[in-house]
Amino acid sequence: MAGLRRGGVCAAVACFCAVAPAQTAEQIIREAVGTELYAAAHDHSCWMYYEVDSKPNATVKQWVSQTHEGGLDRVLSRNGQSFSLQQERDSMNAYIGNPSAQAKRRRSGQHDDQQAAQLLNMLPQAFDWTIAGKKDGNTVLHFAPNPQFNPPSWQAKVFAAMGGEVTVNDAQHRIVSLKGHMLHDVRFWGGLFGDLKAGGWFDVERREVGGSDWQIVATHVHIQGHALIFHTISEEEDDVKSKFTELPGNIDFKEAEKDLMEQKP
């Protein structure tokens, strides 16, 4: 036993003293993508948050509650017009009593989640990666289009025309931010189905909101042009979320409505 203990200590010391090979930029992004996809598949937490969503001629301020039945919104104002407490409650009750609207929202959310997962999964091969630097426990990676990558979809074609940077948290291997800009024009079928201009940009910021759960806290998309192929993504949008509170996993619409009405405008 003594020999085994001495051998174990020596092995541990050798491992501690050995210099581990540094990860390449591609290894870092592959690990981060794997972590994010695993988290998306296994995280079933529900959150309430405050949101300000601004699009051209449409700004909404609201409280949002996630449930396993879907999301529920308490809209406080739209385009500067505030609503009374009764109007807010009536709007939520109308939604709760409308299974068709709920199903439509779930389908839209599932489509967006699937598209996001597909684009996330493409990150390692769609771009050439380099390490730009380290800051505050994060690694900043720079990406540029990989000339050998063949985009499998129209959405991927837009994605692959971007250059920018991704910030990865070193301890948890989570993506902190994703920033990109369009390096050249992208046209679909000679512009018939879309024509997006070089110079457009996007910025997605994420934070750990509690319990090792990460959420998007800000999305800024400013892409010039038009694209008929995108039905659920606005080309001009600023969406900011804050005041995250975790909810019980078994919360339903009625309980969510009660919690939402208790929040201050």
SEVO-741299 format. One line per field, with one value per residue (C-alpha): x, y, z; residue number from 0; residue in one letter. Coordinates in Angstrom, 3 decimals, always signed. Example, Ala and Ser with C-alpha at 12.3 -4.5 7.8 and 13.67 -1.06 7.14 Angstrom:
px = +12.300/+13.670
py = -4.500/-1.060
pz = +7.800/+7.140
vexza = 0/1
kolkol = A/S
This chain:
px = +0.000/+2.833/+4.370/+1.032/+0.599/+4.109/+3.473/+0.175/+1.770/+4.588/+2.129/+0.051/+3.132/+4.231/+0.792/+0.771/+4.216/+3.730/+2.926/-0.365/-0.393/-2.244/-5.538/-5.761/-8.448/-10.388/-10.251/-11.574/-14.528/-15.345/-15.420/-17.582/-20.022/-20.282/-20.953/-23.655/-25.423/-25.367/-26.733/-29.506/-30.575/-30.499/-31.393/-35.108/-35.097/-37.729/-37.012/-38.849/-37.204/-37.806/-37.416/-37.178/-37.455/-36.981/-37.589/-38.302/-41.601/-42.203/-40.848/-42.269/-41.532/-42.704/-42.198/-41.795/-42.286/-41.054/-43.095/-43.021/-46.321/-44.582/-43.861/-46.278/-45.874/-47.140/-46.896/-46.410/-46.208/-46.048/-44.581/-44.733/-48.393/-48.799/-51.531/-53.623/-53.307/-56.670/-55.583/-52.393/-54.357/-56.993/-54.282/-52.658/-56.007/-56.870/-53.591/-54.033/-57.437/-56.106/-54.437/-53.918/-51.809/-49.840/-49.117/-47.996/-45.588/-44.177/-43.587/-41.857/-39.667/-38.765/-37.865/-35.616/-33.967/-33.300/-31.874/-29.671/-28.383/-27.587/-25.684/-23.884/-22.866/-21.370/-19.090/-15.946/-15.962/-17.516/-14.660/-10.920/-10.121/-7.284/-6.754/-6.949/-6.204/-7.325/-9.192/-10.914/-10.900/-12.114/-10.471/-11.256/-11.270/-11.250/-13.046/-12.984/-14.782/-13.318/-12.970/-13.372/-16.783/-19.860/-22.950/-25.746/-28.597/-29.465/-29.213/-25.777/-24.737/-25.435/-23.703/-20.618/-20.229/-19.417/-16.199/-15.804/-15.029/-16.328/-15.528/-15.427/-15.438/-12.367/-13.748/-17.151/-16.438/-19.522/-19.914/-20.003/-20.461/-20.668/-20.006/-19.853/-20.136/-20.878/-17.710/-19.411/-22.847/-24.974/-27.562/-30.075/-31.130/-29.821/-31.479/-34.962/-35.183/-32.874/-30.009/-27.974/-25.302/-21.731/-21.187/-24.214/-23.453/-24.775/-23.811/-25.145/-24.236/-24.776/-24.390/-24.603/-27.897/-27.787/-27.362/-24.744/-27.498/-26.577/-29.082/-28.918/-29.115/-28.719/-29.178/-28.363/-28.920/-28.396/-28.179/-28.861/-31.018/-33.901/-34.231/-37.529/-36.008/-35.964/-39.428/-38.653/-35.472/-35.629/-32.779/-33.043/-33.540/-32.223/-33.441/-32.263/-33.247/-32.604/-33.840/-33.754/-35.539/-35.670/-39.148/-40.357/-39.934/-43.607/-45.016/-48.131/-49.713/-51.966/-49.114/-46.929/-49.635/-49.798/-46.014/-45.936/-48.645/-46.636/-43.689/-43.280/-43.742
py = +0.000/+2.406/+1.841/+2.519/+5.732/+6.940/+6.092/+7.976/+11.060/+11.038/+10.719/+13.598/+15.809/+14.928/+15.858/+19.115/+20.138/+19.160/+22.026/+21.279/+22.114/+25.319/+24.951/+26.219/+28.709/+25.983/+23.696/+26.488/+27.252/+23.563/+23.025/+26.137/+25.051/+21.582/+23.100/+25.408/+22.659/+20.370/+23.141/+23.946/+20.299/+19.723/+23.048/+23.142/+26.162/+28.899/+32.600/+35.893/+39.045/+42.611/+43.299/+46.337/+45.314/+48.047/+47.644/+50.315/+51.945/+49.345/+49.518/+47.223/+47.290/+44.196/+41.610/+38.074/+34.778/+31.470/+28.328/+24.826/+25.713/+28.604/+32.253/+34.795/+38.565/+41.426/+44.295/+47.596/+49.883/+49.809/+52.707/+54.932/+54.167/+52.752/+50.293/+50.155/+47.212/+45.939/+46.129/+44.248/+41.542/+41.301/+40.857/+38.006/+36.318/+36.522/+34.786/+32.141/+31.334/+31.064/+27.661/+28.552/+31.605/+29.567/+26.824/+29.399/+30.976/+27.586/+26.678/+30.006/+29.526/+25.968/+27.135/+29.876/+27.435/+24.915/+27.580/+28.945/+25.432/+24.814/+28.085/+27.485/+24.013/+25.525/+27.964/+25.781/+24.858/+27.980/+30.235/+30.392/+31.071/+32.869/+33.838/+37.628/+37.866/+37.176/+39.439/+38.998/+35.193/+35.115/+34.299/+36.491/+34.683/+36.347/+34.698/+35.205/+33.275/+29.888/+29.874/+26.074/+26.180/+25.551/+27.058/+24.452/+26.998/+30.604/+31.483/+29.874/+31.899/+35.129/+33.768/+32.718/+36.227/+37.571/+38.334/+39.291/+37.940/+35.519/+35.819/+32.535/+32.163/+30.087/+28.453/+27.349/+27.223/+29.365/+31.941/+35.416/+37.412/+36.993/+40.007/+40.127/+42.341/+41.580/+41.670/+41.755/+41.971/+38.829/+38.421/+35.625/+34.639/+37.881/+39.872/+38.460/+36.895/+39.230/+41.641/+42.344/+45.020/+44.891/+46.731/+45.366/+44.108/+42.165/+41.870/+39.210/+39.463/+36.687/+36.537/+33.972/+34.896/+32.289/+28.595/+28.310/+29.250/+31.628/+33.825/+36.316/+39.778/+41.909/+41.401/+44.110/+43.426/+46.136/+44.669/+46.901/+45.557/+43.122/+39.364/+37.652/+34.368/+35.439/+35.365/+35.500/+37.584/+41.347/+42.988/+46.069/+45.273/+46.139/+43.802/+44.145/+41.843/+42.427/+41.676/+37.891/+35.841/+32.049/+30.523/+27.111/+24.469/+23.464/+26.986/+27.292/+30.258/+31.303/+31.277/+33.125/+35.764/+36.281/+36.698/+39.084/+41.332/+41.646/+43.243/+46.989/+48.683
pz = +0.000/+0.865/-2.550/-4.201/-2.227/-3.121/-6.770/-6.716/-5.183/-7.718/-10.580/-9.224/-8.859/-12.390/-13.758/-11.817/-12.985/-16.599/-18.928/-20.654/-24.353/-25.092/-26.927/-30.456/-31.407/-33.234/-30.186/-27.963/-30.232/-30.716/-26.946/-26.441/-29.154/-27.607/-24.179/-25.542/-27.491/-24.448/-22.218/-24.704/-24.781/-21.021/-19.394/-18.542/-16.227/-16.523/-16.065/-15.795/-17.147/-18.258/-21.969/-24.221/-27.874/-30.485/-34.213/-36.826/-35.826/-33.105/-29.539/-26.860/-23.137/-21.279/-18.588/-19.924/-18.116/-19.462/-18.767/-20.211/-21.873/-23.635/-22.965/-21.489/-21.918/-19.783/-22.284/-20.442/-23.465/-27.229/-29.234/-26.157/-25.390/-21.882/-20.904/-17.763/-15.374/-16.576/-20.222/-19.393/-17.571/-20.323/-22.953/-21.014/-20.351/-24.034/-24.874/-22.166/-23.658/-27.209/-27.835/-31.497/-30.638/-28.108/-30.661/-33.219/-30.726/-29.751/-33.403/-34.018/-30.952/-31.930/-35.441/-34.078/-31.635/-34.406/-36.686/-33.895/-33.121/-36.791/-37.117/-33.821/-34.975/-38.138/-36.311/-36.214/-39.905/-41.452/-40.330/-39.866/-36.205/-34.414/-30.777/-30.487/-26.758/-23.196/-20.786/-17.408/-17.538/-21.129/-24.445/-27.449/-30.779/-34.177/-37.087/-40.848/-43.606/-44.472/-48.297/-48.295/-46.568/-48.717/-46.983/-46.880/-46.696/-47.465/-43.781/-43.672/-46.733/-44.824/-41.732/-43.713/-45.182/-41.711/-39.917/-36.267/-32.825/-30.228/-26.522/-24.574/-20.791/-19.913/-16.756/-18.053/-21.815/-22.465/-25.211/-23.655/-26.845/-30.595/-32.782/-36.548/-39.591/-43.224/-45.281/-48.678/-50.266/-50.262/-53.016/-53.432/-56.928/-58.368/-55.590/-56.216/-52.742/-50.885/-51.143/-48.003/-48.022/-46.766/-43.495/-41.669/-38.194/-35.211/-31.545/-29.162/-25.461/-22.901/-19.126/-16.346/-14.657/-11.873/-11.212/-13.987/-16.435/-19.242/-21.055/-23.914/-22.350/-25.479/-29.211/-31.717/-35.415/-38.022/-41.502/-44.484/-47.268/-47.328/-47.148/-47.846/-46.676/-43.030/-41.483/-37.756/-37.661/-38.025/-39.940/-37.687/-34.024/-30.565/-27.839/-24.218/-21.340/-17.626/-14.083/-14.487/-11.799/-11.849/-11.644/-10.439/-13.111/-12.943/-13.330/-15.523/-17.320/-14.442/-11.938/-14.423/-14.884/-11.123/-10.888/-13.855/-12.393/-9.166/-11.021/-11.006/-14.404
vexza = 0/1/2/3/4/5/6/7/8/9/10/11/12/13/14/15/16/17/18/19/20/21/22/23/24/25/26/27/28/29/30/31/32/33/34/35/36/37/38/39/40/41/42/43/44/45/46/47/48/49/50/51/52/53/54/55/56/57/58/59/60/61/62/63/64/65/66/67/68/69/70/71/72/73/74/75/76/77/78/79/80/81/82/83/84/85/86/87/88/89/90/91/92/93/94/95/96/97/98/99/100/101/102/103/104/105/106/107/108/109/110/111/112/113/114/115/116/117/118/119/120/121/122/123/124/125/126/127/128/129/130/131/132/133/134/135/136/137/138/139/140/141/142/143/144/145/146/147/148/149/150/151/152/153/154/155/156/157/158/159/160/161/162/163/164/165/166/167/168/169/170/171/172/173/174/175/176/177/178/179/180/181/182/183/184/185/186/187/188/189/190/191/192/193/194/195/196/197/198/199/200/201/202/203/204/205/206/207/208/209/210/211/212/213/214/215/216/217/218/219/220/221/222/223/224/225/226/227/228/229/230/231/232/233/234/235/236/237/238/239/240/241/242/243/244/245/246/247/248/249/250/251/252/253/254/255/256/257/258/259/260/261/262/263/264
kolkol = M/A/G/L/R/R/G/G/V/C/A/A/V/A/C/F/C/A/V/A/P/A/Q/T/A/E/Q/I/I/R/E/A/V/G/T/E/L/Y/A/A/A/H/D/H/S/C/W/M/Y/Y/E/V/D/S/K/P/N/A/T/V/K/Q/W/V/S/Q/T/H/E/G/G/L/D/R/V/L/S/R/N/G/Q/S/F/S/L/Q/Q/E/R/D/S/M/N/A/Y/I/G/N/P/S/A/Q/A/K/R/R/R/S/G/Q/H/D/D/Q/Q/A/A/Q/L/L/N/M/L/P/Q/A/F/D/W/T/I/A/G/K/K/D/G/N/T/V/L/H/F/A/P/N/P/Q/F/N/P/P/S/W/Q/A/K/V/F/A/A/M/G/G/E/V/T/V/N/D/A/Q/H/R/I/V/S/L/K/G/H/M/L/H/D/V/R/F/W/G/G/L/F/G/D/L/K/A/G/G/W/F/D/V/E/R/R/E/V/G/G/S/D/W/Q/I/V/A/T/H/V/H/I/Q/G/H/A/L/I/F/H/T/I/S/E/E/E/D/D/V/K/S/K/F/T/E/L/P/G/N/I/D/F/K/E/A/E/K/D/L/M/E/Q/K/P
